[in-house]
Amino acid sequence: RGVDIVFHSAAKVGAGGRYADFYATNVTGTGNVVSACQESGVASLVFTSTPSVISGLADLEGVDESVAYPTRYDGHYGRTKAEAERLVLSSASEENRTIALRPPLIWGPRDTSLLPRIIERGRSGALRRIKGPPKCQDITYIDDAVQAHLLAGDLLLAGGDEARRINGRPYFVSSGEPVEVWEFVNRLLMAAGVPPIQRSVSLRTALAVGWVFEKAHALSGGEGDPRMSRWIVRQLTNSRWFDISAARRDLGYEPRVSLEEGMIRLRAWLEEDLGRPRA
């Protein structure tokens, strides 16, 4: 109550686990947020979505927001986030304006999810490159992700024709410069002073190992993610990059932090955070 705008970025993200847990947070939780906004008269809702809402088993190269939701997902995360996104966008009205932003692979300083896992597994020698043709993916530096959310929020709050143009719509936002997957992973490792990945496995082996880890994790009743899963394998071996021209046109979004600048900032934060220079 008494709030003009809500940014809903909470979600259960993961490579495995029970569907019911993903549904409870991503779908039921989002439904609670939408209902609370409507009941409390919140005029604007910015929802942090993900490209995983349209990611099935095929490559996505240069696609825009016209691509339909797939009929099959390779994990509970994408499936439940898609349902949540549809819920948010379908609730849009003149009184309760909504928008969904789809930033892929958010990275940068203070990351508590992706980067710590990569560093830990890189130091232990557990990382393996998966053989196959080079694949490119979009990434989003954290400052650019924040910028996109603030731009969207300002437009919704302003009302008028600009708000109507974006109301009830999804938008891809990213760096606008797809990167080769394994090159990006190795640069993250380098920023942390960890040697690059030296060993590799075939796609078939990686999928088999992922299946074994999934089953073992489920049988043990383990919390969190399995150490490897088929979802992770596909994330690393599929192309996923997007056309962000709609965000540029409608939101005034323009990525400001290049890969090079982002790596400089990340390295500086790691040196400060851990108190020692990187090799």
N, C-alpha and C positions, 0 to 999 in steps of 0.2 A: 504494500500500500504506500502511496505517496512516491512511487518510483516512475520515472518517465520511460526508461529503457532497461531491458535485460539482455545480457550477453550470456548465452547458455553454452558453455564449453565443456561441461562435465560429461564423462563417458567411461564405460568399461572398454578398454582396449586390450586386445590380447590375441595370441596365436592358438589358444586352446582353452578348454574349460567347459562348463555346463551352459547349454543354451539358455536355461532359465535365468542364470545370473546375468548374462548379457541382456536378455529381454527386460529384466527387472530394472536395470539402470538405464539402458539406452532407449527403450520404448515406453515402459511405464513411467520412468522418471521424467522423460521428456513430455509425456502427456500431462504429468502433474504440473510442470512448468508452464505449459501452454494454458492449462485451465486456470492456474493462479494468475497469469497475466490477464486473461479475459475477465476473471472475477474481480480483479483489483484495478481494472482500468488502465493497465500498462499499454501505452500506445505502440511501442516498438519492441520487437524481439529479434535479435541477431543470433542465429544458430550456427555453431561450429560443426559443420558436416565433414565429409571426407570423400575423395575420389573412389574409395572402396564401395560407395553406394552403387556405382555403375561397373565395378570390376568383377568380371566373371573369370573365365579360364583363358580368354584370348588377349592378345596384345591390344593396347589402346594407344594410338599414335596420332597426335594432333586433333583429337576429337573435341567437340564443344558440348554445350549443355543440352543439345537436342538428342543426344544418345539416350536411349531408353534404359530403364532399370533392367538388369538381366533376370532371367527366370531361374538361374542357378548361381549360388554363391559358393566360394571355396572356404568360407569360415563364418562363424556366428557374428563376428564384428560387422562385416559389410552388410550382412542381411538385416541385422537389427538397426544399424545406423540408417539404412535405406528406409526402413519402416518409420523411423523417427523423423527423417527428413520429410517424407510424404505427409506425416502428421502435421509438422510445423507449417509447411507451405500450403496445405489444404485449409489451414485455419485462418489464413490471411483475409483481412477485411479492411474496410476504411478505418474502422475504430481500432483494430489490432493488426498493425502492419508487421510483416515478417520477411526475413530473407535467410537463405542458407549459403554459407561460404564453404568451399571445398579445397582447402589448402593441402597439398600432398607433402608428406615427409617434412614436418617442421623440425628444424635443427638450429643449433647455436648454443651460446653460453647458458649455463644453469639448467641444461637438459637433465631430467631425472629418469628418463626412460631409455631412449635409443642409445645415446652415447655411452652411458655407464656399462651397458651390456656388451657393446662392441669392444670397449677398452678391456673389460674383464676377460672376455673370451679371446681377444687378441693376445693379451699377456700370457694366458694359459696355453696358447697354441692350439685352441680348439676351432678356430675359424678355418673354413675351407672354401676356396673359390669353386663355383659350380660350372663345369665346362659347358660350352655352347657359344652361339654367336653373340656378339656384343649387344646388350640391351640398354636403352636409355630411359631414364625416369626423371620426372620433375621433382624439384625440391623447393622448400620455402624457408628462407631465413626468418627467424622469429620476429625480427623487427618489421619485416614486410607483412607477415601474418597479422600482427597487431595493427599495422597501418590499414589493412583491408577492412578489419572489423570496425575501426573508428570511422573510416569513410562511409561504410554502409550504415552505421548507427547515426551519423550526422544527417545523412540523406533521409532516412526514415523519420527522424525527429523533425526535420524541416517541413515535411508534408508537401502538398502541392503535386505538380506533375512529375517532378523527379522522384518523389516517393512512390507515386503510383506506378512509374515505369519499372521499379525494382521490386515492388511488393509481391510477395508470393513466388519469388524466383530464386533458383540456385545459380551460383557463380563459381567458376574455377579461379583460383588465385595461386600464383607460384612465382618463382624467379624468372620464368620465361625463357630459361636456358637449360634444356634437359642435359643431364650428365650421365656418363656411362657408370653403371652401378658399381662395379668393382673398383674403378678408379676413385669414385667418391668414398667408398669404404676405406680404401688405403690412405686417402688424404686425411680422413678423420683419425685413423690410427697414427699417422705421421704427426698430426697436431698434438697428440697425446704422448709422443715419444715412444710409440710401440712399432715394432717392425711390420712391414706389409705382409699380407697373406702370401705364403710360399707354396702351400699344397692345394691340390684340387681333387674333386671327385666328379663322377658323371652325374647327369640329371637323374638317371634311373636309380643310382645308388642313393642320391640325396633324398629322393621321394620315398624310397624304401626305409631309410633311416628315420625320416620324419614320421612315417606311419608307426614304426616300432616305438619311438618316443611318445607319440600320442597315446598309443594303447597302454604303454607302461604307466604313463602319467594318470590316465583314467582309472586303471586298475588299482593304483596305489592311493587314489583319492587325494592326490597332491593339490595344493593350492597354487594359484598363479598359472603361469604358462609352462608347457613342456619345454625342455631345452632345445628341441627342434620339432618342426611340424611341416606337413605338406604345404600349409598356408605360407609359412616363412619361405620355403623353397620357391613357390610361385611368385612371391613378392620380389624375390631376387633374380628371377629368370624371365619375367615378362616386361615388355615395354609399357610404360605408363606415363605419357606426357600429353599436355592438354592445351587447347587454344584459349588464351586468356583475353582475347580481344573484347569480349562482352564486358568484362570487369573494367578494362581500360576505358571503354566507351561510356558505360552507365555509371560506374562508381568513381571514375577519375583515378583508378588505381594504376600505379606504375612501380614495379619493383625497383628498390633503391640500393640494395646491398648485393654486390656481385659475389660469386663464389670465392674469388681471391680475397676480397675484403672480409667476407664472412670467416674465412679460415684464419686470417690475421687476428680477428677479434676472438675467435674461439681459442686459438693458441695462447693469446694473452690472458684470457680468463683461466685456462687450465694451469698456466704457470703461477698465477696469483692464488688460485684455489688450492693447489697442491704444494705451493711454496718452493718449487724448484724449477729451473729452466728445462726446456725440452731439448732432446738431442736433435 
